[in-house]
């Protein structure tokens, strides 16, 4: 009796596994294992950091049954940047017997997060061919055979600590004096992805000529900013006369090799602006 039960187990599993395909589907009458390969979705966006090792993309095989191993070849085609700076290249993905799903596993190359600091990388995974005569996609184009992968940087350094800050001013009311100016400052890590600098002016508003002339002080130009992939950004920050914004065309970034931070700022109220370079102490 046990042998009879075992004979019926495999057909039952196959019916359950591939139940999305109708038994009377005319496309499979001549060969129930012919089918086609496709991607379940057309696009993926992944944040890459130093701990990410693999990017997995699902692939589907549509057929009533699959009794033996099936291999599918794919290629990598660049869209933006160089995919080889971030992931392994073209290859083969295998479907095990009695399954209709598999994953393309792309190995993340060492230093991919650093490469992405320069800009995002986008590439296409293109299904090319399959063993056993199984087709890639459908003739009417309704099956997805190209999957777009967008890689974005997730490398963020801890910026908290003491710095020597040198500011070169583009404009303030007392030029050419008090330019450039160097002082010690602390960047405080708020613990929520943001950072705080008490005097974003590099000393102009706190202890500099604006203190005696206009009564500014320690909190007159304090700024909270955030570091997104080592690009310094902020919003809704102000001095006593208007908004503080990134200087148009200026550099606002972290050098990942040295930890040096360059911040280019502009005060919309009266046009004060400068480039402050923070060197770790």
JOCORGI-V560160 format. One record per residue. N is the residue number from 1. RES is the residue in one letter. PSI is psi in whole degrees, 0 to 359 (* if undefined). D_LAST is the distance of its C-alpha to the last C-alpha in Angstrom with 1 decimal. Layout:
n: {N & N}
res: {RES & RES}
psi: {PSI & PSI}
d_last: {D_LAST & D_LAST}
//
This chain:
n: {1 & 2 & 3 & 4 & 5 & 6 & 7 & 8 & 9 & 10 & 11 & 12 & 13 & 14 & 15 & 16 & 17 & 18 & 19 & 20 & 21 & 22 & 23 & 24 & 25 & 26 & 27 & 28 & 29 & 30 & 31 & 32 & 33 & 34 & 35 & 36 & 37 & 38 & 39 & 40 & 41 & 42 & 43 & 44 & 45 & 46 & 47 & 48 & 49 & 50 & 51 & 52 & 53 & 54 & 55 & 56 & 57 & 58 & 59 & 60 & 61 & 62 & 63 & 64 & 65 & 66 & 67 & 68 & 69 & 70 & 71 & 72 & 73 & 74 & 75 & 76 & 77 & 78 & 79 & 80 & 81 & 82 & 83 & 84 & 85 & 86 & 87 & 88 & 89 & 90 & 91 & 92 & 93 & 94 & 95 & 96 & 97 & 98 & 99 & 100 & 101 & 102 & 103 & 104 & 105 & 106 & 107 & 108 & 109 & 110 & 111 & 112 & 113 & 114 & 115 & 116 & 117 & 118 & 119 & 120 & 121 & 122 & 123 & 124 & 125 & 126 & 127 & 128 & 129 & 130 & 131 & 132 & 133 & 134 & 135 & 136 & 137 & 138 & 139 & 140 & 141 & 142 & 143 & 144 & 145 & 146 & 147 & 148 & 149 & 150 & 151 & 152 & 153 & 154 & 155 & 156 & 157 & 158 & 159 & 160 & 161 & 162 & 163 & 164 & 165 & 166 & 167 & 168 & 169 & 170 & 171 & 172 & 173 & 174 & 175 & 176 & 177 & 178 & 179 & 180 & 181 & 182 & 183 & 184 & 185 & 186 & 187 & 188 & 189 & 190 & 191 & 192 & 193 & 194 & 195 & 196 & 197 & 198 & 199 & 200 & 201 & 202 & 203 & 204 & 205 & 206 & 207 & 208 & 209 & 210 & 211 & 212 & 213 & 214 & 215 & 216 & 217 & 218 & 219 & 220 & 221 & 222 & 223 & 224 & 225 & 226 & 227 & 228 & 229 & 230 & 231 & 232 & 233 & 234 & 235 & 236 & 237 & 238 & 239 & 240 & 241 & 242 & 243 & 244 & 245 & 246 & 247 & 248 & 249 & 250 & 251 & 252 & 253 & 254 & 255 & 256 & 257 & 258 & 259 & 260 & 261 & 262 & 263 & 264 & 265 & 266 & 267 & 268 & 269 & 270 & 271 & 272 & 273 & 274 & 275 & 276 & 277 & 278 & 279 & 280 & 281}
res: {X & X & X & X & X & X & X & X & X & X & X & X & X & X & X & X & X & X & X & X & X & X & X & X & X & X & X & X & X & X & X & X & X & X & X & X & X & X & X & X & X & X & X & X & X & X & X & X & X & X & X & X & X & X & X & X & X & X & X & X & X & X & X & X & X & X & X & X & X & X & X & X & X & X & X & X & X & X & X & X & X & X & X & X & X & X & X & X & X & X & X & X & X & X & X & X & X & X & X & X & X & X & X & X & X & X & X & X & X & X & X & X & X & X & X & X & X & X & X & X & X & X & X & X & X & X & X & X & X & X & X & X & X & X & X & X & X & X & X & X & X & X & X & X & X & X & X & X & X & X & X & X & X & X & X & X & X & X & X & X & X & X & X & X & X & X & X & X & X & X & X & X & X & X & X & X & X & X & X & X & X & X & X & X & X & X & X & X & X & X & X & X & X & X & X & X & X & X & X & X & X & X & X & X & X & X & X & X & X & X & X & X & X & X & X & X & X & X & X & X & X & X & X & X & X & X & X & X & X & X & X & X & X & X & X & X & X & X & X & X & X & X & X & X & X & X & X & X & X & X & X & X & X & X & X & X & X & X & X & X & X & X & X & X & X & X & X & X & X & X & X & X & X & X & X & X & X & X & X & X & X}
psi: {324 & 320 & 322 & 318 & 316 & 326 & 333 & 353 & 313 & 311 & 322 & 316 & 317 & 321 & 319 & 319 & 322 & 32 & 347 & 350 & 129 & 141 & 330 & 17 & 119 & 340 & 342 & 10 & 323 & 327 & 100 & 354 & 8 & 286 & 198 & 160 & 140 & 167 & 136 & 333 & 165 & 352 & 147 & 138 & 127 & 132 & 129 & 127 & 181 & 341 & 351 & 126 & 329 & 141 & 120 & 128 & 120 & 146 & 145 & 147 & 118 & 116 & 155 & 322 & 162 & 96 & 352 & 167 & 145 & 130 & 143 & 129 & 144 & 158 & 160 & 128 & 125 & 140 & 313 & 124 & 191 & 110 & 331 & 341 & 348 & 323 & 163 & 162 & 208 & 158 & 207 & 141 & 141 & 136 & 124 & 157 & 145 & 23 & 156 & 17 & 148 & 173 & 138 & 115 & 111 & 122 & 131 & 124 & 149 & 135 & 8 & 322 & 323 & 318 & 326 & 348 & 325 & 341 & 159 & 157 & 131 & 135 & 162 & 138 & 121 & 120 & 133 & 306 & 160 & 155 & 171 & 16 & 12 & 138 & 159 & 113 & 193 & 153 & 335 & 1 & 9 & 346 & 138 & 117 & 359 & 127 & 126 & 130 & 123 & 120 & 129 & 152 & 140 & 32 & 111 & 120 & 153 & 115 & 354 & 138 & 187 & 143 & 151 & 122 & 119 & 124 & 127 & 120 & 135 & 327 & 135 & 173 & 347 & 19 & 147 & 1 & 167 & 51 & 121 & 173 & 138 & 135 & 169 & 138 & 157 & 135 & 122 & 126 & 116 & 351 & 2 & 21 & 359 & 161 & 154 & 134 & 125 & 322 & 93 & 347 & 357 & 21 & 346 & 318 & 340 & 94 & 346 & 192 & 336 & 335 & 313 & 327 & 322 & 2 & 21 & 164 & 202 & 328 & 10 & 336 & 48 & 141 & 138 & 126 & 170 & 158 & 107 & 105 & 42 & 23 & 122 & 126 & 153 & 166 & 157 & 39 & 149 & 158 & 186 & 347 & 359 & 189 & 150 & 125 & 163 & 138 & 129 & 122 & 1 & 168 & 130 & 88 & 169 & 132 & 112 & 342 & 322 & 342 & 3 & 134 & 130 & 125 & 123 & 117 & 157 & 131 & 119 & 337 & 301 & 10 & 6 & 139 & 159 & 169 & 116 & 126 & 117 & 115 & 123 & 143 & *}
d_last: {79.9 & 76.3 & 76.7 & 77.9 & 74.9 & 72.5 & 74.2 & 73.3 & 69.7 & 68.3 & 70.1 & 68.9 & 65.2 & 65.6 & 67.1 & 64.3 & 61.5 & 62.9 & 64.7 & 63.1 & 65.7 & 69.3 & 71.9 & 74.2 & 71.6 & 73.6 & 70.5 & 70.6 & 74.3 & 74.6 & 71.4 & 69.6 & 66.6 & 66.2 & 63.8 & 60.6 & 56.9 & 54.5 & 51.1 & 51.3 & 48.8 & 47.6 & 43.9 & 40.7 & 37.1 & 34.5 & 30.8 & 29.2 & 26.2 & 25.2 & 27.8 & 30.7 & 33.2 & 36.5 & 37.8 & 41.4 & 44.0 & 47.4 & 50.6 & 54.2 & 57.6 & 60.6 & 63.9 & 66.4 & 65.7 & 63.5 & 65.0 & 63.0 & 59.5 & 58.5 & 55.8 & 54.2 & 52.4 & 49.7 & 47.5 & 44.1 & 44.2 & 41.1 & 41.1 & 37.5 & 35.1 & 35.7 & 36.5 & 36.2 & 32.4 & 32.5 & 35.8 & 38.7 & 41.6 & 45.4 & 47.4 & 50.0 & 50.2 & 53.0 & 55.1 & 56.6 & 60.3 & 61.2 & 58.0 & 57.3 & 53.5 & 50.8 & 47.1 & 45.5 & 42.3 & 39.8 & 37.1 & 33.6 & 32.2 & 28.8 & 26.1 & 28.2 & 25.5 & 23.3 & 26.5 & 27.1 & 23.8 & 25.8 & 28.7 & 31.2 & 33.9 & 37.5 & 40.4 & 44.0 & 45.5 & 49.1 & 51.9 & 54.2 & 57.0 & 58.2 & 60.5 & 64.1 & 64.7 & 62.6 & 61.6 & 58.3 & 58.5 & 61.7 & 63.8 & 63.5 & 59.7 & 59.3 & 57.2 & 53.5 & 52.8 & 49.5 & 46.3 & 43.3 & 39.8 & 36.8 & 33.4 & 30.4 & 26.7 & 25.4 & 21.9 & 19.4 & 15.8 & 14.2 & 11.8 & 11.3 & 8.1 & 5.8 & 5.1 & 6.4 & 9.9 & 12.7 & 16.1 & 19.3 & 22.3 & 25.4 & 27.4 & 27.5 & 30.3 & 29.0 & 28.2 & 28.0 & 26.2 & 22.8 & 21.7 & 19.1 & 16.8 & 13.1 & 11.6 & 8.9 & 9.8 & 9.9 & 11.5 & 14.1 & 15.9 & 19.5 & 20.8 & 23.4 & 21.6 & 20.4 & 17.2 & 17.1 & 15.5 & 17.3 & 17.4 & 17.7 & 19.1 & 15.9 & 17.6 & 21.1 & 22.6 & 20.8 & 21.3 & 22.2 & 25.9 & 26.7 & 26.3 & 29.1 & 31.2 & 31.2 & 29.9 & 26.9 & 24.2 & 21.4 & 23.3 & 24.9 & 22.5 & 20.8 & 20.6 & 20.8 & 20.2 & 20.6 & 19.4 & 22.5 & 22.1 & 18.8 & 20.7 & 19.4 & 22.5 & 23.8 & 27.2 & 29.0 & 26.3 & 27.5 & 27.2 & 30.2 & 32.2 & 31.7 & 29.8 & 26.3 & 26.5 & 24.7 & 25.5 & 28.5 & 27.7 & 23.9 & 21.1 & 19.6 & 17.9 & 15.1 & 14.8 & 15.5 & 14.8 & 11.3 & 10.1 & 10.1 & 12.1 & 14.9 & 17.0 & 20.4 & 22.2 & 25.7 & 27.5 & 31.2 & 32.6 & 32.4 & 30.4 & 27.0 & 24.6 & 21.3 & 18.7 & 15.2 & 12.4 & 9.2 & 6.4 & 3.8 & 0.0}
//
